[in-house]
Amino acid sequence: MEFIKVYKCLCDGQRLRILNLLKEGPLCVCHLVEILDTDQVKISKQLRYMKELGMVRGEREAQWMIYQLPDK
């Protein structure tokens, strides 16, 4: 079942773009919104889904959420 969720995650173009951007280093949600030219709610939903699957990790720094790829 987990494999199907990961496959669904990778089949979404916007999620693939987010992963590709995070490959270069950690980014704040506000930076992803600007780069992808979309609204914060959509980006946050995508990141939450990817975080649940362990594909990204997020850390709060003051009022910003910084996302990056996991170490493994």
All heavy atoms as a GROMACS GRO file, in nm:
protein
  595
    1MET      N    1   0.083  -0.120   0.000
    1MET     CA    2   0.000   0.000   0.000
    1MET      C    3   0.087   0.126   0.000
    1MET      O    4   0.055   0.221  -0.069
    1MET     CB    5  -0.092  -0.003   0.121
    1MET     CG    6  -0.193   0.107   0.123
    1MET     SD    7  -0.312   0.086  -0.008
    1MET     CE    8  -0.442   0.188   0.048
    2GLU      N    9   0.196   0.126   0.076
    2GLU     CA   10   0.285   0.242   0.083
    2GLU      C   11   0.345   0.272  -0.055
    2GLU      O   12   0.359   0.387  -0.092
    2GLU     CB   13   0.396   0.216   0.186
    2GLU     CG   14   0.483   0.334   0.213
    2GLU     CD   15   0.413   0.441   0.295
    2GLU    OE1   16   0.317   0.411   0.367
    2GLU    OE2   17   0.455   0.556   0.286
    3PHE      N   18   0.378   0.168  -0.128
    3PHE     CA   19   0.435   0.184  -0.261
    3PHE      C   20   0.340   0.261  -0.352
    3PHE      O   21   0.382   0.348  -0.428
    3PHE     CB   22   0.468   0.047  -0.322
    3PHE     CG   23   0.523   0.056  -0.461
    3PHE    CD1   24   0.652   0.100  -0.484
    3PHE    CD2   25   0.444   0.022  -0.570
    3PHE    CE1   26   0.703   0.109  -0.611
    3PHE    CE2   27   0.495   0.031  -0.699
    3PHE     CZ   28   0.624   0.074  -0.720
    4ILE      N   29   0.212   0.233  -0.344
    4ILE     CA   30   0.112   0.301  -0.426
    4ILE      C   31   0.106   0.449  -0.392
    4ILE      O   32   0.099   0.534  -0.481
    4ILE     CB   33  -0.027   0.235  -0.410
    4ILE    CG1   34  -0.023   0.094  -0.467
    4ILE    CG2   35  -0.135   0.318  -0.475
    4ILE    CD1   36  -0.145   0.010  -0.438
    5LYS      N   37   0.114   0.484  -0.264
    5LYS     CA   38   0.112   0.624  -0.223
    5LYS      C   39   0.234   0.699  -0.275
    5LYS      O   40   0.223   0.812  -0.322
    5LYS     CB   41   0.104   0.636  -0.070
    5LYS     CG   42  -0.030   0.599  -0.013
    5LYS     CD   43  -0.029   0.619   0.138
    5LYS     CE   44  -0.162   0.580   0.199
    5LYS     NZ   45  -0.162   0.600   0.343
    6VAL      N   46   0.350   0.637  -0.266
    6VAL     CA   47   0.472   0.700  -0.316
    6VAL      C   48   0.462   0.717  -0.467
    6VAL      O   49   0.497   0.823  -0.521
    6VAL     CB   50   0.597   0.617  -0.278
    6VAL    CG1   51   0.722   0.669  -0.347
    6VAL    CG2   52   0.616   0.617  -0.127
    7TYR      N   53   0.412   0.617  -0.537
    7TYR     CA   54   0.395   0.627  -0.681
    7TYR      C   55   0.300   0.741  -0.717
    7TYR      O   56   0.327   0.819  -0.808
    7TYR     CB   57   0.344   0.494  -0.737
    7TYR     CG   58   0.332   0.493  -0.887
    7TYR    CD1   59   0.444   0.487  -0.968
    7TYR    CD2   60   0.206   0.501  -0.946
    7TYR    CE1   61   0.432   0.488  -1.105
    7TYR    CE2   62   0.194   0.502  -1.084
    7TYR     CZ   63   0.307   0.495  -1.163
    7TYR     OH   64   0.294   0.497  -1.299
    8LYS      N   65   0.189   0.752  -0.645
    8LYS     CA   66   0.094   0.862  -0.668
    8LYS      C   67   0.161   0.996  -0.644
    8LYS      O   68   0.138   1.093  -0.717
    8LYS     CB   69  -0.028   0.849  -0.577
    8LYS     CG   70  -0.130   0.749  -0.623
    8LYS     CD   71  -0.250   0.751  -0.529
    8LYS     CE   72  -0.355   0.654  -0.570
    8LYS     NZ   73  -0.472   0.657  -0.480
    9CYS      N   74   0.244   1.002  -0.543
    9CYS     CA   75   0.315   1.126  -0.512
    9CYS      C   76   0.407   1.165  -0.628
    9CYS      O   77   0.411   1.280  -0.669
    9CYS     CB   78   0.396   1.111  -0.384
    9CYS     SG   79   0.489   1.257  -0.338
   10LEU      N   80   0.476   1.069  -0.683
   10LEU     CA   81   0.571   1.097  -0.790
   10LEU      C   82   0.503   1.120  -0.925
   10LEU      O   83   0.566   1.169  -1.018
   10LEU     CB   84   0.672   0.982  -0.802
   10LEU     CG   85   0.763   0.964  -0.680
   10LEU    CD1   86   0.850   0.841  -0.698
   10LEU    CD2   87   0.847   1.088  -0.656
   11CYS      N   88   0.376   1.085  -0.936
   11CYS     CA   89   0.303   1.106  -1.061
   11CYS      C   90   0.248   1.247  -1.075
   11CYS      O   91   0.194   1.282  -1.179
   11CYS     CB   92   0.188   1.005  -1.072
   11CYS     SG   93   0.244   0.839  -1.108
   12ASP      N   94   0.259   1.327  -0.972
   12ASP     CA   95   0.208   1.464  -0.976
   12ASP      C   96   0.320   1.559  -1.019
   12ASP      O   97   0.427   1.562  -0.957
   12ASP     CB   98   0.155   1.503  -0.838
   12ASP     CG   99   0.094   1.641  -0.837
   12ASP    OD1  100  -0.025   1.653  -0.871
   12ASP    OD2  101   0.166   1.737  -0.805
   13GLY      N  102   0.295   1.636  -1.122
   13GLY     CA  103   0.396   1.726  -1.176
   13GLY      C  104   0.446   1.830  -1.077
   13GLY      O  105   0.565   1.858  -1.070
   14GLN      N  106   0.354   1.886  -1.001
   14GLN     CA  107   0.394   1.990  -0.904
   14GLN      C  108   0.480   1.931  -0.793
   14GLN      O  109   0.578   1.991  -0.751
   14GLN     CB  110   0.272   2.060  -0.847
   14GLN     CG  111   0.311   2.183  -0.766
   14GLN     CD  112   0.191   2.270  -0.737
   14GLN    OE1  113   0.088   2.221  -0.695
   14GLN    NE2  114   0.207   2.399  -0.759
   15ARG      N  115   0.447   1.812  -0.748
   15ARG     CA  116   0.529   1.748  -0.644
   15ARG      C  117   0.668   1.717  -0.698
   15ARG      O  118   0.768   1.733  -0.626
   15ARG     CB  119   0.461   1.621  -0.594
   15ARG     CG  120   0.336   1.650  -0.514
   15ARG     CD  121   0.279   1.523  -0.454
   15ARG     NE  122   0.139   1.544  -0.423
   15ARG     CZ  123   0.041   1.466  -0.460
   15ARG    NH1  124   0.065   1.354  -0.526
   15ARG    NH2  125  -0.084   1.493  -0.429
   16LEU      N  126   0.676   1.673  -0.821
   16LEU     CA  127   0.808   1.647  -0.880
   16LEU      C  128   0.890   1.775  -0.890
   16LEU      O  129   1.010   1.774  -0.865
   16LEU     CB  130   0.792   1.584  -1.019
   16LEU     CG  131   0.756   1.436  -1.021
   16LEU    CD1  132   0.734   1.390  -1.164
   16LEU    CD2  133   0.863   1.353  -0.954
   17ARG      N  134   0.825   1.886  -0.924
   17ARG     CA  135   0.896   2.013  -0.930
   17ARG      C  136   0.946   2.053  -0.792
   17ARG      O  137   1.059   2.102  -0.778
   17ARG     CB  138   0.804   2.121  -0.987
   17ARG     CG  139   0.777   2.102  -1.136
   17ARG     CD  140   0.689   2.210  -1.192
   17ARG     NE  141   0.766   2.335  -1.196
   17ARG     CZ  142   0.710   2.454  -1.210
   17ARG    NH1  143   0.580   2.466  -1.221
   17ARG    NH2  144   0.785   2.562  -1.213
   18ILE      N  145   0.865   2.032  -0.689
   18ILE     CA  146   0.906   2.065  -0.553
   18ILE      C  147   1.027   1.981  -0.513
   18ILE      O  148   1.125   2.033  -0.459
   18ILE     CB  149   0.790   2.046  -0.453
   18ILE    CG1  150   0.681   2.152  -0.479
   18ILE    CG2  151   0.839   2.052  -0.309
   18ILE    CD1  152   0.552   2.127  -0.403
   19LEU      N  153   1.021   1.851  -0.540
   19LEU     CA  154   1.133   1.764  -0.506
   19LEU      C  155   1.260   1.806  -0.580
   19LEU      O  156   1.369   1.805  -0.524
   19LEU     CB  157   1.099   1.618  -0.537
   19LEU     CG  158   0.995   1.553  -0.446
   19LEU    CD1  159   0.955   1.416  -0.500
   19LEU    CD2  160   1.046   1.542  -0.303
   20ASN      N  161   1.244   1.842  -0.705
   20ASN     CA  162   1.360   1.887  -0.785
   20ASN      C  163   1.420   2.015  -0.727
   20ASN      O  164   1.542   2.029  -0.720
   20ASN     CB  165   1.318   1.908  -0.930
   20ASN     CG  166   1.436   1.926  -1.020
   20ASN    OD1  167   1.536   1.856  -1.008
   20ASN    ND2  168   1.426   2.021  -1.110
   21LEU      N  169   1.335   2.108  -0.683
   21LEU     CA  170   1.386   2.232  -0.622
   21LEU      C  171   1.455   2.203  -0.489
   21LEU      O  172   1.559   2.261  -0.458
   21LEU     CB  173   1.271   2.330  -0.602
   21LEU     CG  174   1.214   2.393  -0.729
   21LEU    CD1  175   1.082   2.462  -0.699
   21LEU    CD2  176   1.314   2.490  -0.789
   22LEU      N  177   1.398   2.112  -0.410
   22LEU     CA  178   1.457   2.080  -0.280
   22LEU      C  179   1.588   2.002  -0.294
   22LEU      O  180   1.667   1.997  -0.201
   22LEU     CB  181   1.357   2.003  -0.193
   22LEU     CG  182   1.235   2.083  -0.148
   22LEU    CD1  183   1.139   1.993  -0.071
   22LEU    CD2  184   1.274   2.203  -0.065
   23LYS      N  185   1.608   1.942  -0.410
   23LYS     CA  186   1.734   1.872  -0.435
   23LYS      C  187   1.852   1.968  -0.428
   23LYS      O  188   1.962   1.930  -0.389
   23LYS     CB  189   1.725   1.807  -0.574
   23LYS     CG  190   1.844   1.725  -0.612
   23LYS     CD  191   1.822   1.658  -0.746
   23LYS     CE  192   1.821   1.767  -0.852
   23LYS     NZ  193   1.816   1.714  -0.989
   24GLU      N  194   1.828   2.094  -0.460
   24GLU     CA  195   1.933   2.197  -0.457
   24GLU      C  196   1.959   2.251  -0.318
   24GLU      O  197   2.059   2.315  -0.294
   24GLU     CB  198   1.896   2.312  -0.551
   24GLU     CG  199   1.876   2.271  -0.695
   24GLU     CD  200   2.000   2.206  -0.755
   24GLU    OE1  201   2.111   2.255  -0.730
   24GLU    OE2  202   1.984   2.106  -0.828
   25GLY      N  203   1.865   2.227  -0.223
   25GLY     CA  204   1.884   2.273  -0.086
   25GLY      C  205   1.751   2.310  -0.022
   25GLY      O  206   1.648   2.314  -0.089
   26PRO      N  207   1.753   2.338   0.108
   26PRO     CA  208   1.630   2.372   0.181
   26PRO      C  209   1.566   2.500   0.128
   26PRO      O  210   1.635   2.593   0.087
   26PRO     CB  211   1.678   2.393   0.325
   26PRO     CG  212   1.814   2.337   0.332
   26PRO     CD  213   1.870   2.338   0.194
   27LEU      N  214   1.433   2.501   0.130
   27LEU     CA  215   1.358   2.619   0.087
   27LEU      C  216   1.240   2.644   0.179
   27LEU      O  217   1.179   2.549   0.230
   27LEU     CB  218   1.305   2.602  -0.056
   27LEU     CG  219   1.404   2.609  -0.170
   27LEU    CD1  220   1.340   2.567  -0.300
   27LEU    CD2  221   1.460   2.750  -0.181
   28CYS      N  222   1.208   2.769   0.196
   28CYS     CA  223   1.090   2.811   0.272
   28CYS      C  224   0.968   2.797   0.180
   28CYS      O  225   0.979   2.806   0.058
   28CYS     CB  226   1.108   2.956   0.314
   28CYS     SG  227   0.966   3.024   0.398
   29VAL      N  228   0.853   2.776   0.240
   29VAL     CA  229   0.729   2.768   0.163
   29VAL      C  230   0.711   2.894   0.079
   29VAL      O  231   0.670   2.887  -0.038
   29VAL     CB  232   0.608   2.746   0.256
   29VAL    CG1  233   0.478   2.754   0.179
   29VAL    CG2  234   0.618   2.613   0.328
   30CYS      N  235   0.745   3.008   0.135
   30CYS     CA  236   0.729   3.135   0.060
   30CYS      C  237   0.814   3.136  -0.066
   30CYS      O  238   0.773   3.189  -0.169
   30CYS     CB  239   0.759   3.255   0.149
   30CYS     SG  240   0.926   3.260   0.213
   31HIS      N  241   0.931   3.075  -0.062
   31HIS     CA  242   1.015   3.068  -0.182
   31HIS      C  243   0.954   2.975  -0.286
   31HIS      O  244   0.956   3.004  -0.405
   31HIS     CB  245   1.157   3.022  -0.147
   31HIS     CG  246   1.231   3.120  -0.064
   31HIS    ND1  247   1.291   3.084   0.055
   31HIS    CD2  248   1.253   3.252  -0.079
   31HIS    CE1  249   1.349   3.191   0.107
   31HIS    NE2  250   1.326   3.295   0.028
   32LEU      N  251   0.900   2.862  -0.240
   32LEU     CA  252   0.835   2.769  -0.332
   32LEU      C  253   0.714   2.833  -0.399
   32LEU      O  254   0.691   2.815  -0.518
   32LEU     CB  255   0.794   2.641  -0.259
   32LEU     CG  256   0.910   2.551  -0.214
   32LEU    CD1  257   0.862   2.445  -0.116
   32LEU    CD2  258   0.978   2.488  -0.333
   33VAL      N  259   0.638   2.911  -0.322
   33VAL     CA  260   0.521   2.981  -0.377
   33VAL      C  261   0.565   3.075  -0.488
   33VAL      O  262   0.504   3.079  -0.596
   33VAL     CB  263   0.447   3.058  -0.265
   33VAL    CG1  264   0.346   3.155  -0.323
   33VAL    CG2  265   0.379   2.961  -0.170
   34GLU      N  266   0.672   3.148  -0.463
   34GLU     CA  267   0.721   3.243  -0.562
   34GLU      C  268   0.776   3.173  -0.687
   34GLU      O  269   0.743   3.210  -0.800
   34GLU     CB  270   0.830   3.330  -0.500
   34GLU     CG  271   0.880   3.440  -0.591
   34GLU     CD  272   0.984   3.526  -0.522
   34GLU    OE1  273   0.975   3.546  -0.400
   34GLU    OE2  274   1.074   3.572  -0.593
   35ILE      N  275   0.855   3.071  -0.667
   35ILE     CA  276   0.916   3.000  -0.780
   35ILE      C  277   0.811   2.929  -0.865
   35ILE      O  278   0.815   2.934  -0.988
   35ILE     CB  279   1.021   2.898  -0.729
   35ILE    CG1  280   1.139   2.971  -0.666
   35ILE    CG2  281   1.069   2.808  -0.843
   35ILE    CD1  282   1.231   2.881  -0.585
   36LEU      N  283   0.716   2.863  -0.799
   36LEU     CA  284   0.615   2.785  -0.871
   36LEU      C  285   0.495   2.869  -0.914
   36LEU      O  286   0.406   2.818  -0.982
   36LEU     CB  287   0.570   2.667  -0.786
   36LEU     CG  288   0.680   2.567  -0.752
   36LEU    CD1  289   0.629   2.463  -0.654
   36LEU    CD2  290   0.733   2.501  -0.878
   37ASP      N  291   0.491   2.994  -0.871
   37ASP     CA  292   0.384   3.087  -0.907
   37ASP      C  293   0.245   3.028  -0.879
   37ASP      O  294   0.159   3.019  -0.967
   37ASP     CB  295   0.395   3.127  -1.055
   37ASP     CG  296   0.307   3.246  -1.087
   37ASP    OD1  297   0.284   3.329  -0.997
   37ASP    OD2  298   0.259   3.254  -1.203
   38THR      N  299   0.227   2.987  -0.756
   38THR     CA  300   0.098   2.934  -0.712
   38THR      C  301   0.072   2.982  -0.570
   38THR      O  302   0.156   3.048  -0.510
   38THR     CB  303   0.096   2.780  -0.723
   38THR    OG1  304  -0.037   2.733  -0.702
   38THR    CG2  305   0.190   2.714  -0.626
   39ASP      N  306  -0.045   2.946  -0.515
   39ASP     CA  307  -0.076   2.998  -0.382
   39ASP      C  308  -0.021   2.907  -0.271
   39ASP      O  309   0.006   2.789  -0.292
   39ASP     CB  310  -0.227   3.021  -0.365
   39ASP     CG  311  -0.308   2.896  -0.384
   39ASP    OD1  312  -0.327   2.856  -0.501
   39ASP    OD2  313  -0.351   2.839  -0.284
   40GLN      N  314  -0.007   2.965  -0.154
   40GLN     CA  315   0.056   2.900  -0.040
   40GLN      C  316  -0.021   2.777   0.005
   40GLN      O  317   0.038   2.676   0.045
   40GLN     CB  318   0.069   3.002   0.074
   40GLN     CG  319   0.138   2.950   0.197
   40GLN     CD  320   0.040   2.899   0.302
   40GLN    OE1  321  -0.072   2.947   0.312
   40GLN    NE2  322   0.082   2.801   0.378
   41VAL      N  323  -0.153   2.780  -0.002
   41VAL     CA  324  -0.235   2.667   0.043
   41VAL      C  325  -0.204   2.542  -0.039
   41VAL      O  326  -0.188   2.433   0.017
   41VAL     CB  327  -0.385   2.703   0.037
   41VAL    CG1  328  -0.472   2.583   0.069
   41VAL    CG2  329  -0.417   2.817   0.132
   42LYS      N  330  -0.196   2.557  -0.170
   42LYS     CA  331  -0.167   2.442  -0.257
   42LYS      C  332  -0.029   2.383  -0.227
   42LYS      O  333  -0.014   2.261  -0.218
   42LYS     CB  334  -0.176   2.482  -0.404
   42LYS     CG  335  -0.316   2.508  -0.450
   42LYS     CD  336  -0.318   2.547  -0.597
   42LYS     CE  337  -0.459   2.579  -0.642
   42LYS     NZ  338  -0.462   2.623  -0.782
   43ILE      N  339   0.069   2.469  -0.212
   43ILE     CA  340   0.205   2.422  -0.183
   43ILE      C  341   0.209   2.351  -0.047
   43ILE      O  342   0.268   2.244  -0.034
   43ILE     CB  343   0.305   2.539  -0.186
   43ILE    CG1  344   0.313   2.600  -0.326
   43ILE    CG2  345   0.443   2.494  -0.138
   43ILE    CD1  346   0.372   2.510  -0.430
   44SER      N  347   0.144   2.410   0.052
   44SER     CA  348   0.144   2.351   0.186
   44SER      C  349   0.077   2.214   0.186
   44SER      O  350   0.123   2.122   0.255
   44SER     CB  351   0.074   2.444   0.285
   44SER     OG  352   0.152   2.560   0.304
   45LYS      N  353  -0.031   2.198   0.112
   45LYS     CA  354  -0.098   2.067   0.103
   45LYS      C  355  -0.007   1.963   0.039
   45LYS      O  356   0.001   1.850   0.086
   45LYS     CB  357  -0.228   2.078   0.023
   45LYS     CG  358  -0.340   2.140   0.099
   45LYS     CD  359  -0.467   2.142   0.016
   45LYS     CE  360  -0.581   2.205   0.093
   45LYS     NZ  361  -0.706   2.207   0.014
   46GLN      N  362   0.062   2.003  -0.068
   46GLN     CA  363   0.154   1.911  -0.134
   46GLN      C  364   0.268   1.870  -0.039
   46GLN      O  365   0.304   1.753  -0.030
   46GLN     CB  366   0.214   1.975  -0.261
   46GLN     CG  367   0.112   2.014  -0.364
   46GLN     CD  368   0.052   1.896  -0.438
   46GLN    OE1  369   0.058   1.782  -0.396
   46GLN    NE2  370  -0.011   1.924  -0.549
   47LEU      N  371   0.322   1.968   0.032
   47LEU     CA  372   0.432   1.941   0.124
   47LEU      C  373   0.388   1.853   0.241
   47LEU      O  374   0.462   1.765   0.284
   47LEU     CB  375   0.493   2.072   0.174
   47LEU     CG  376   0.574   2.148   0.070
   47LEU    CD1  377   0.598   2.291   0.115
   47LEU    CD2  378   0.707   2.077   0.043
   48ARG      N  379   0.268   1.878   0.291
   48ARG     CA  380   0.217   1.795   0.401
   48ARG      C  381   0.203   1.649   0.356
   48ARG      O  382   0.242   1.557   0.427
   48ARG     CB  383   0.083   1.849   0.450
   48ARG     CG  384   0.030   1.770   0.571
   48ARG     CD  385  -0.100   1.824   0.627
   48ARG     NE  386  -0.207   1.806   0.530
   48ARG     CZ  387  -0.282   1.904   0.480
   48ARG    NH1  388  -0.262   2.029   0.516
   48ARG    NH2  389  -0.376   1.880   0.393
   49TYR      N  390   0.152   1.628   0.236
   49TYR     CA  391   0.136   1.493   0.181
   49TYR      C  392   0.273   1.426   0.166
   49TYR      O  393   0.292   1.312   0.207
   49TYR     CB  394   0.064   1.502   0.046
   49TYR     CG  395   0.040   1.368  -0.019
   49TYR    CD1  396  -0.056   1.281   0.032
   49TYR    CD2  397   0.112   1.328  -0.131
   49TYR    CE1  398  -0.078   1.159  -0.028
   49TYR    CE2  399   0.089   1.207  -0.191
   49TYR     CZ  400  -0.006   1.122  -0.139
   49TYR     OH  401  -0.028   1.001  -0.198
   50MET      N  402   0.370   1.499   0.112
   50MET     CA  403   0.504   1.443   0.093
   50MET      C  404   0.573   1.418   0.228
   50MET      O  405   0.648   1.322   0.242
   50MET     CB  406   0.589   1.534   0.005
   50MET     CG  407   0.540   1.538  -0.138
   50MET     SD  408   0.652   1.622  -0.252
   50MET     CE  409   0.638   1.789  -0.196
   51LYS      N  410   0.545   1.503   0.326
   51LYS     CA  411   0.603   1.486   0.458
   51LYS      C  412   0.549   1.359   0.525
   51LYS      O  413   0.624   1.284   0.588
   51LYS     CB  414   0.575   1.608   0.545
   51LYS     CG  415   0.645   1.607   0.678
   51LYS     CD  416   0.620   1.736   0.753
   51LYS     CE  417   0.684   1.731   0.890
   51LYS     NZ  418   0.653   1.850   0.968
   52GLU      N  419   0.420   1.332   0.509
   52GLU     CA  420   0.359   1.211   0.564
   52GLU      C  421   0.423   1.085   0.506
   52GLU      O  422   0.433   0.983   0.574
   52GLU     CB  423   0.209   1.210   0.539
   52GLU     CG  424   0.132   1.310   0.621
   52GLU     CD  425  -0.014   1.320   0.582
   52GLU    OE1  426  -0.059   1.244   0.493
   52GLU    OE2  427  -0.084   1.405   0.640
   53LEU      N  428   0.465   1.092   0.381
   53LEU     CA  429   0.530   0.978   0.315
   53LEU      C  430   0.679   0.970   0.346
   53LEU      O  431   0.746   0.876   0.305
   53LEU     CB  432   0.511   0.986   0.164
   53LEU     CG  433   0.368   0.970   0.114
   53LEU    CD1  434   0.362   0.992  -0.036
   53LEU    CD2  435   0.314   0.833   0.149
   54GLY      N  436   0.733   1.072   0.412
   54GLY     CA  437   0.875   1.073   0.445
   54GLY      C  438   0.962   1.119   0.330
   54GLY      O  439   1.083   1.098   0.332
   55MET      N  440   0.903   1.182   0.229
   55MET     CA  441   0.979   1.227   0.112
   55MET      C  442   1.043   1.364   0.136
   55MET      O  443   1.138   1.400   0.065
   55MET     CB  444   0.890   1.230  -0.010
   55MET     CG  445   0.835   1.092  -0.044
   55MET     SD  446   0.741   1.090  -0.194
   55MET     CE  447   0.874   1.072  -0.311
   56VAL      N  448   0.992   1.441   0.230
   56VAL     CA  449   1.052   1.568   0.270
   56VAL      C  450   1.043   1.578   0.422
   56VAL      O  451   0.968   1.506   0.486
   56VAL     CB  452   0.981   1.691   0.205
   56VAL    CG1  453   0.990   1.687   0.055
   56VAL    CG2  454   0.838   1.703   0.251
   57ARG      N  455   1.121   1.669   0.477
   57ARG     CA  456   1.108   1.698   0.620
   57ARG      C  457   1.103   1.849   0.636
   57ARG      O  458   1.160   1.923   0.555
   57ARG     CB  459   1.220   1.636   0.702
   57ARG     CG  460   1.357   1.685   0.675
   57ARG     CD  461   1.458   1.605   0.758
   57ARG     NE  462   1.592   1.649   0.729
   57ARG     CZ  463   1.664   1.726   0.809
   57ARG    NH1  464   1.616   1.767   0.925
   57ARG    NH2  465   1.786   1.762   0.777
   58GLY      N  466   1.032   1.893   0.737
   58GLY     CA  467   1.015   2.035   0.759
   58GLY      C  468   1.052   2.075   0.900
   58GLY      O  469   1.034   1.999   0.993
   59GLU      N  470   1.107   2.195   0.911
   59GLU     CA  471   1.143   2.251   1.041
   59GLU      C  472   1.093   2.394   1.048
   59GLU      O  473   1.106   2.469   0.952
   59GLU     CB  474   1.295   2.249   1.060
   59GLU     CG  475   1.354   2.111   1.065
   59GLU     CD  476   1.505   2.113   1.079
   59GLU    OE1  477   1.562   2.221   1.109
   59GLU    OE2  478   1.566   2.008   1.057
   60ARG      N  479   1.037   2.429   1.162
   60ARG     CA  480   0.989   2.566   1.181
   60ARG      C  481   1.102   2.653   1.230
   60ARG      O  482   1.172   2.619   1.324
   60ARG     CB  483   0.873   2.568   1.280
   60ARG     CG  484   0.818   2.708   1.300
   60ARG     CD  485   0.684   2.710   1.365
   60ARG     NE  486   0.579   2.647   1.288
   60ARG     CZ  487   0.516   2.703   1.184
   60ARG    NH1  488   0.553   2.821   1.141
   60ARG    NH2  489   0.420   2.639   1.124
   61GLU      N  490   1.119   2.766   1.164
   61GLU     CA  491   1.215   2.868   1.208
   61GLU      C  492   1.139   2.999   1.217
   61GLU      O  493   1.106   3.058   1.114
   61GLU     CB  494   1.331   2.880   1.108
   61GLU     CG  495   1.423   2.760   1.107
   61GLU     CD  496   1.542   2.778   1.016
   61GLU    OE1  497   1.572   2.892   0.977
   61GLU    OE2  498   1.604   2.676   0.983
   62ALA      N  499   1.109   3.040   1.340
   62ALA     CA  500   1.024   3.158   1.366
   62ALA      C  501   0.890   3.136   1.298
   62ALA      O  502   0.825   3.036   1.325
   62ALA     CB  503   1.093   3.286   1.321
   63GLN      N  504   0.850   3.224   1.207
   63GLN     CA  505   0.720   3.208   1.142
   63GLN      C  506   0.730   3.132   1.009
   63GLN      O  507   0.630   3.114   0.941
   63GLN     CB  508   0.653   3.345   1.119
   63GLN     CG  509   0.720   3.431   1.014
   63GLN     CD  510   0.819   3.528   1.075
   63GLN    OE1  511   0.879   3.503   1.179
   63GLN    NE2  512   0.837   3.642   1.010
   64TRP      N  513   0.849   3.087   0.970
   64TRP     CA  514   0.868   3.018   0.844
   64TRP      C  515   0.881   2.868   0.863
   64TRP      O  516   0.936   2.820   0.961
   64TRP     CB  517   0.994   3.068   0.772
   64TRP     CG  518   0.987   3.212   0.738
   64TRP    CD1  519   0.915   3.269   0.637
   64TRP    CD2  520   1.053   3.319   0.806
   64TRP    NE1  521   0.932   3.404   0.638
   64TRP    CE2  522   1.017   3.439   0.740
   64TRP    CE3  523   1.138   3.326   0.914
   64TRP    CZ2  524   1.063   3.563   0.780
   64TRP    CZ3  525   1.184   3.449   0.953
   64TRP    CH2  526   1.147   3.565   0.887
   65MET      N  527   0.832   2.794   0.765
   65MET     CA  528   0.852   2.650   0.759
   65MET      C  529   0.954   2.624   0.649
   65MET      O  530   0.935   2.663   0.534
   65MET     CB  531   0.721   2.585   0.718
   65MET     CG  532   0.655   2.481   0.806
   65MET     SD  533   0.730   2.424   0.953
   65MET     CE  534   0.721   2.252   0.920
   66ILE      N  535   1.064   2.561   0.686
   66ILE     CA  536   1.172   2.530   0.592
   66ILE      C  537   1.166   2.381   0.561
   66ILE      O  538   1.168   2.297   0.652
   66ILE     CB  539   1.310   2.565   0.652
   66ILE    CG1  540   1.312   2.708   0.705
   66ILE    CG2  541   1.420   2.540   0.550
   66ILE    CD1  542   1.294   2.816   0.602
   67TYR      N  543   1.160   2.348   0.433
   67TYR     CA  544   1.153   2.208   0.390
   67TYR      C  545   1.280   2.168   0.319
   67TYR      O  546   1.344   2.250   0.252
   67TYR     CB  547   1.033   2.186   0.298
   67TYR     CG  548   0.902   2.185   0.372
   67TYR    CD1  549   0.831   2.301   0.391
   67TYR    CD2  550   0.852   2.067   0.426
   67TYR    CE1  551   0.712   2.302   0.461
   67TYR    CE2  552   0.733   2.066   0.496
   67TYR     CZ  553   0.664   2.184   0.513
   67TYR     OH  554   0.547   2.182   0.583
   68GLN      N  555   1.315   2.041   0.336
   68GLN     CA  556   1.432   1.986   0.268
   68GLN      C  557   1.412   1.836   0.250
   68GLN      O  558   1.323   1.777   0.310
   68GLN     CB  559   1.559   2.016   0.346
   68GLN     CG  560   1.561   1.962   0.486
   68GLN     CD  561   1.682   2.013   0.563
   68GLN    OE1  562   1.768   2.082   0.509
   68GLN    NE2  563   1.690   1.980   0.688
   69LEU      N  564   1.497   1.776   0.169
   69LEU     CA  565   1.492   1.633   0.150
   69LEU      C  566   1.550   1.564   0.274
   69LEU      O  567   1.641   1.619   0.337
   69LEU     CB  568   1.570   1.593   0.026
   69LEU     CG  569   1.517   1.648  -0.106
   69LEU    CD1  570   1.608   1.604  -0.221
   69LEU    CD2  571   1.375   1.603  -0.132
   70PRO      N  572   1.498   1.448   0.309
   70PRO     CA  573   1.555   1.378   0.425
   70PRO      C  574   1.698   1.332   0.399
   70PRO      O  575   1.741   1.323   0.283
   70PRO     CB  576   1.460   1.258   0.444
   70PRO     CG  577   1.386   1.245   0.318
   70PRO     CD  578   1.389   1.376   0.248
   71ASP      N  579   1.770   1.304   0.504
   71ASP     CA  580   1.910   1.264   0.493
   71ASP      C  581   1.928   1.131   0.423
   71ASP      O  582   2.026   1.112   0.353
   71ASP     CB  583   1.976   1.260   0.631
   71ASP     CG  584   1.982   1.397   0.694
   71ASP    OD1  585   1.987   1.499   0.621
   71ASP    OD2  586   1.980   1.406   0.819
   72LYS      N  587   1.835   1.041   0.443
   72LYS     CA  588   1.850   0.906   0.385
   72LYS      C  589   1.831   0.903   0.237
   72LYS      O  590   1.766   0.981   0.175
   72LYS     CB  591   1.757   0.806   0.452
   72LYS     CG  592   1.610   0.841   0.445
   72LYS     CD  593   1.528   0.738   0.514
   72LYS     CE  594   1.380   0.778   0.512
   72LYS     NZ  595   1.292   0.682   0.558
   0.00000   0.00000   0.00000
